[in-house]
C-alpha cells in the first residue's frame, strides 16, 4: 500500500469515517498533505523527500529513524511526539507549534524553524549545522550532549 493511502486512511480513522491507524515503515513519500489529523500515527525508517504538511496535527505521533529532505511543514501542531534518530536536511518548519517533542539522536542540516512556538523540547545527542530559529520562542529546551551550529 502506498504511503499516501496509509496516511489518508489514518486521517479517516481519526475522524471516525473508516480507514485504519497508520503504521508506516520503510516507505518513501514526496506528496503534499493539508488539514489532516495524524494524531497517534507511527512512522519508522521512512523517507520524505519534498513532502509538505500544512494545517495538520500530530499528537502522540512517532517518527523514529525517518529522513526528511527538502520538506516543508507549515502551520502544524506537534504535541507529545517524537522524532528520535531522524535526519532533517534542507527542511523548513514555518509557524508550527511544538509541545513536548523529542529529537534524541537526531541530525539537522540546514533546518529552519521559523516563527515557531512551544514548550518542552528535548534532544539528547542532537547535532545540527546551519539551524535557524528566526522568530521562534520556546519555553523549555533540554538539549543534552547536543551540538548545534558549532
LINTATA-V657095 format. One record per backbone hydrogen bond with DSSP energy under -1.0 kcal/mol. NH is the residue of the N-H (numbers start at 1). CO is the residue of the C=O. E is the energy in kcal/mol with one decimal. If there is no record, write none. Layout:
NH,CO,E  NH,CO,E
//
This chain:
6,2,-2.2  7,3,-2.7  8,4,-2.6  9,5,-2.7  10,6,-1.8  11,7,-1.9  12,8,-2.1  13,9,-2.4  14,10,-2.5  15,11,-1.5  16,13,-1.1  17,12,-2.7  24,42,-2.1  26,44,-2.3  29,47,-2.1  33,52,-2.9  35,54,-2.3  38,57,-2.5  40,59,-2.9  41,38,-1.7  42,22,-1.5  43,62,-3.6  44,24,-3.0  45,64,-2.5  47,27,-2.8  48,67,-3.3  49,29,-2.7  50,69,-2.6  52,31,-2.0  53,72,-2.1  54,33,-1.8  55,74,-1.8  57,36,-2.0  58,77,-3.0  60,79,-2.8  62,41,-2.2  63,82,-2.5  64,43,-2.3  65,84,-2.5  67,46,-2.3  68,87,-2.9  69,48,-2.9  70,89,-2.5  72,51,-1.8  73,92,-2.9  74,53,-2.7  75,94,-2.8  77,56,-2.0  78,97,-3.3  79,58,-2.6  80,99,-2.0  82,61,-2.0  83,102,-3.1  85,104,-3.3  86,83,-1.1  87,66,-2.4  88,107,-2.8  89,68,-3.3  90,109,-2.5  92,71,-2.4  93,112,-3.3  94,73,-3.1  95,114,-2.6  97,76,-2.3  98,117,-2.8  99,78,-2.6  100,119,-1.7  101,120,-1.3  102,81,-1.3  103,122,-2.4  105,124,-3.6  106,103,-1.6  107,86,-2.4  108,127,-2.7  109,88,-2.9  110,129,-2.8  112,91,-2.2  113,132,-3.6  114,93,-2.7  115,134,-2.3  117,96,-1.9  119,98,-1.2  121,140,-2.9  122,101,-2.6  123,142,-2.3  125,144,-2.5  127,106,-2.1  128,147,-2.7  129,108,-2.0  132,111,-2.5  136,133,-2.3  137,116,-2.4  139,118,-2.4  142,121,-3.1  147,126,-2.5  149,128,-3.1
//
